[in-house]
Amino acid sequence: MKQIGVGILGFGTVGAGVADGLLRHRDVMAKRLGVDIVLKRVADLDITTDRGVSIPDGVLTTDAKGVLSDPEVQIVVETIGGTGVAKAFVLEALANGKCVVTANKKLLAEHGGEIFDAAARNNVDIYFGASVGGGIPIIRVLREGMAGNCIESIDGILNGTCNYILTRMENEGLPFGEVLKDAQRLGYAEADPSLDIDGFDTAHKACILAALAYGFQPKLSDVNVEGIRNLAEVDVRYAADSGYRIKLLARVAKDGDEIEVSVAPTLVPMSHMLASVNDAFNAAWVKGDMSDYTMYYGRGAGRAPTASTVVGDIGDIARNLAAGETRYSRGMPNYGDGNVRLKAAGEVASRFYIRFMVADRPGTFGTFAAILGRNNVSISAANSQKVGGDAASGFIPVVVLTHEAKVSDLEKALAEIEASGVVGAKPVKLRMI
């Protein structure tokens, strides 16, 4: 049986999980794949801290460069993260003719073109199944299972930290800040949670999905990204009263030759399958022109789920190497026609939830309703709320649900409404599906 050597760069949470999986399941994988995958090297600056994995003598090292040049290592697994040394190591591994497995969403979202060009130039495989959705095989689905489909849209709950916070805000009626502190205490959120709660972790993943589905790499700086940092518990409650649940959604969708890529807190009908995805779980809701809607659900982060996908990628590459071939040296398959472009944020159309703090006097509703209408925004439902107002200030909350409207039209209308003096605070707007 052919033997394939693996070297891991980074011995943190995911790296340790990958090492554990390769060691414990070596015999099982050999029987299933017909190739013996051997953990040859694990490199990290800290090789003394106990990670709960028994590594064979001589495998642990602080010499990452040695791993990259080791002739017995055919597959390099990058679990360092970030775009600094991780990028340099990945490019060096590819230049040395080694296949690469990574879960590094930031690296791929920001430098994917350079990485995939290097893989193609050296005719080696690069797999990244765990970069989106952790243990959910959404990358494999797009690369293989739906290769015969034109992807029409992908809606994803792709950040467990945000989903955990939103679930507790709804179930317990707690404010965002209180739930965030609890999430940090329990280990669901980082000490600096900005990447998660401001939506950029989700945006990195959305960019990767767009590249897979449509064959072009959107720039993160051009993607409209809204997080949940400023979400008020009153809006979570109002949404629930109207039959909706708020989720931080990544949206990737094709409209002619334009691709929408966005991240925003979104009202999802409680009857929708995505609304049932709670706590730290992730899901992707994909529509193909042949498959129609399919959904992929599971744990989107954590040592074991992420390592599971990484180990699966290693197994695929090992089987390819044993057969003397590469499958993904060109990285992102172009499923589109090559002429697509990113849709401008203002041109994106959606239904919206809007909460106004309206002056409690006759005629105010008619004033802002007329402004919305003049700007091509039509109201599908509206009601005055009994809670959340401030009687002393003379303003009451009014929630409006709109028909589909362009973002640019709505923003113009809201600016005009603010200037009219009929509202006492900046209106709150959230997308709806």
N, C-alpha and C positions, 0 to 999 in steps of 0.2 A: 504494500500500500504506500502510495506517495506521501511524503511528509512535507508539510508547509509550516514555516516558522513565522511567528508573530511577535512583534515588538510593540509595547505600549508606552506612549509618552504621556506622563501624568498619572499619578497614583492617588488621586483624590476619590471623591464619592463614586463617580462613574468609572474611572480607571480601575478602582478596586473591584467594582462589580463585574467588569469585563474579565479581569484576571480570574476572579472566583468562578465565573461561568465557564471559561475555557478549561480550567483545571478540573472542575467537578464533572463536566459533561463531555470530556475528551472522548471517552469510549462511545458514548451515545452518538456523538456527532460523526465519529469515524464510521459507525455502522450505517448511519443515514446518508452520509455524503460520499463515502468511499474514499476519503482522504483523511490522513492523520494530522490534525492541527495541534501544533506544539507551541506553548508559550516559551519563547526564548529569552526575552529581555523585558524588564519593566523599569523605566527611568523616571526619576523624580528628584527634586532637590532634597526632599526629606524622605529618607528610607528607614528611619528608626521608629516613627510613630506607628502604633498598631492599628491597622485598618480592618482587622478581623478576618484576614485572608492569610493562609499559610503558603508562602511563596517558596518554591524550591531553592536550595542553596545555589548561589552564583547567578540568579536571575535578576535580582534587584541591583540597580546601579544609579549613580548620579550623572553618568555620562550619556546624555541624549545623543550627542554626535556619534558616539560609538554604536548606538542602536541604528542610526540612519545609514551607517556604512557597513554594518555587519552582514556578510554574505549569507548567513543562515536565516536572516530575517527577510521574508518576501512581502509581508504585509505590515504596514505601520499604522497603528491606531492612535489618533490624536485626541486626547481628552483634557488638554490643558485649558482650552477656551480662549476667547479674545482674539484680537487680530495682530498682536505683536509677535512674540516668539513663536506662537502657534503657526502663524502664516509662514514664517521663515522655515520652520521645521517641515511643514507640509510640502512646500515647494522644493526643499532639498530632498525629501523622500522621493518625490515624483521624478526629480532630475536624476536620482540614483537608480531609477528603474523599479522602484518599489510601489506596490499598490497601496492605497490609503483608504482608511475608514475614519470618518469624523462625525461628531454630533454637534459641530460648532456652527450654529445658525448665524451668528454675527459674522463670522469669517466668510461664509458662503453668500450671505445677503449683500455684503459690502465689497467682496473681492472674488465672487464666484467666477466671473469671466476669466480672470487671470489664472485661477486655480484649474479650471476645466481646460483651458488652452494648454497648460503645462501637462496635464494628464494626457491629452490628445497627442501632444508633441512627443511624449515619451512612450506612447502606446501602453499605458497602464490604467488599471481601473481605479475609480474613486467612487466610494459609496458613502451615503450620508442619511440613511434611513431614520436615524434617531434625532436629526436636526429639527424635525417638526413632529410634535405629538408624542415624543418619548417612545412608549411601548406600542403606539398605534401605527400600523403599517401603511400610513397614508402615502408616503413616498413610493413604496413598492406598488401600491395601487395605481398611482399616476404613471409610473414608469412602465408597468407591465400589465396589470389587470385591466386598465382602461385605455390601453394603447390603441384600440380600435375605435375609440370615441373621440368626438370633438367635445371638449369640456366647455359647458355653457356657464357654469358658476360653481364656486366653492364658498361656503360659509363655515367659519370655524371658530370654536371656542378653544383657544390654543395656549392659554395661560392659566395654570392651576391656581396660582396665588390670587388672581383677580376673581376667578370663579368662586373660590372659597369665600372671599370677602363679600361678594354679591349675594351668595347663598345665605350667609349669616345675617346680612343687613335685612334681607326679606323675611327670613324665618323668625328673627328675634327683634326686629324693629330697631336695630342699633345704628348709631352714626358711623360713617366710614372710619373716622380716626380711631374710635374705640376698637373696632374689629381689626383694623390694621395692626394695632399694638398687640392684640391677642394673637394674630397670625404670626407676628415676629417672635413672640414668646414661644409659640408652638413649633417654630421652624418652618412654617409655610411661606414666610416672607423674609427677605434679606434685611440686614440692618439698614442698608440703603435700598429701599424698594423701588426706586425711581424707574428702572428699566422695565419693571413689571407693571406698576400701577399707572404709568404715563403712556403705556401702550406700545413701547418700542420693541420689547421682546416679541410681542405678537406681530408687529410690523416686519421684523426680520423674517419670521416664518411665512408671512403672507408673500413677501418678495420671492422666497424660494418656491412656493407653490405656483406663483405667477410664471416664474421662469420654466418650471416643469410643464405647466399646462399650455403655455402659449409661446414658449421659445424665445422670450426676451427678458432681459434683466432690468427691472425698474430700479431707479435710484431711490434709496431710502429718503433722501431729502425732498423728493418730489411726491412722496406718498402722504396723503392726508391721514394724520394720526391723532386720535383723541383718546385719552385715558379715562380712568374712573376717579382720579384724585378729588375732583370737585363735585362728585355725585352726591346729592342730598338724599337722606333717608325718606324724606317726604315724597320724592319722585318715585322711589322704589315702591312706596305704599300706594301712591296714586296709580302707578302702572298695574299693580296687582289688583286693585279695585276695578280696573278696566279690562281685566283678563289677560294681562301681559306680565312677563318676567324680564328683567333687564339683564342682558349678558354682554360682555365685551366681545364683539364679533370682528373677526377678520373677514373681509369681503373681497373676493377675486372673481370678476365676471367679465364676459366678453359682450361687447355691443358693436357689431359691425367690425371695423378695423381698430376699435379702441378697447382698451382693457382698464377696467376699474380696479384699483388696488387701494383699500382703505381699512382703517381700524377705528371703531367707535363703539361706545356703549349703545346698545340697540334694544328696543322693545320687541320681544319675541312672543307670539301668541302661546298661551299655556297648552294649547292643543298640539303645538309643533314639537317634534322629537328633540330639538335642541333645548327646549325649555326644561326638559327632564334631566339635563346634564348638570349635576350639582356638585358642591364641594370642590375638591381639587382635581376632578376629572376633566378630560378634554374630549372633544368630538369634532369631526369634519363631516359636513353635509354637502355632498357632491352631486351635481347634475351633469350627466353626459347625454349626448344626443341619441345614443342607442340604449344606454342602461337606465335612463331616467334618474330618479333620485336614489342614492345609496348613502348609508351613514356608517362611520367608523368611530368607535367609542372605546375609551380606556384611560389608563393613567398616563398623563402627559409628561411626567417627570419622576424623579426618584431613582435611586441606585439600581434596583432590580429591573424595573420596566425599561429604562433607557439602555441598560447593559444588555437586556434581552435582544433589543433591535440591533445593537452594535455587533453582538455575537452572531446574529443571523446574517448580517452583512459580511462578516469575516468568513462565515461558512460558504456564502455564495462566491466570494472571490477565490477562496481556496479551491472550490470545485472548478472554477474557470481556469485557474492556474494548472490544476491537474490535467485538464483537457487541452492545455496549451493555447488558450484563447483569452481575449479580454472582451467584455460586453459593453462597458460604459466608459471607454477611454475618451469619448467625446462629451461626456458629462450630461448636459441638458439636451434631451432630444427636442427638436423643434416640431411641435405638433400643430403650430399655426402656419400661416403662409409667409411668414418672415416680414410682413409689412405692418404689423400692429404697432400701436403706440399707446402710451399711458393717457387715460382720459383725464382731462383737467378736473380738479376737485369741484369747481363751480358748476360743471356740466353734469355731474352725477345727480340722478333723480331718485327720490325715495319718498315714502310717507314719513311724516314727522309727528312727534309728540312735542307740544310746546306748553310751557307753564308761564303764564303771565301773572304778575301782581298788579291787578287792575284797580284804578280809582273807584271807590264805592259811591258812584253817582250815576244818574241816568245818562244813557247815550254812549258810555265808554265802550261797551261791547261792540256796538255798531261802528264806532270809530276804527277800532283796530281790525274788525272783520272787513271793513271797506278797504283798508290799506292792504290787507292780505290779498283781497280779490283783485285790486288794481295791479298787483305784482304776480298774477297768475298762480296764486296759492289758494286753493279752495278748501273749505272746512268740511270734514265728514262727521265730526261730533264735537260737542263742547259741553262743559258743565262747570259750575261753580263749586269749589270744595269747602267743606265745613271746617276743616282743620288746616293749619299751616298759614293762616293769615295773621294780620296784626291790626286788630280793630282800632287801636289807638292811632295808628298811622293813616287810617282811612283807605287802606288797600286790601283787597281780598284776592285769593288765588283763583284763577280760572285756567282750566286745562283744555287745550284744543288738540284734536287729532286731525291731521290733514289728509287729503288725497295726495297722490304722487305729485311732487314738485321738484324743480331744479334747486340745488343748493344755492346757486347765485340769486335766484328769484326770492327765495326765502330770506336770505341774509339781507337783501336790499329792503324787503318788507319790514324785517325786525328792526333795522336801523331807523327806518322812518317812524315806526311805532314808538321806539324809545324817544325820538326827537319830538313826538307829538305831545308828550306829557301825560298820557293816559295810563302809563305804567310807572310803578314806583321802584323797579329794579330791572336789571338786565334779564330779558326772557331766557328761560332754560329750554333748549331744544335737544331732542334725542331722536335718533333714527328709529324706524319701525320696519319690520318685515311682515 
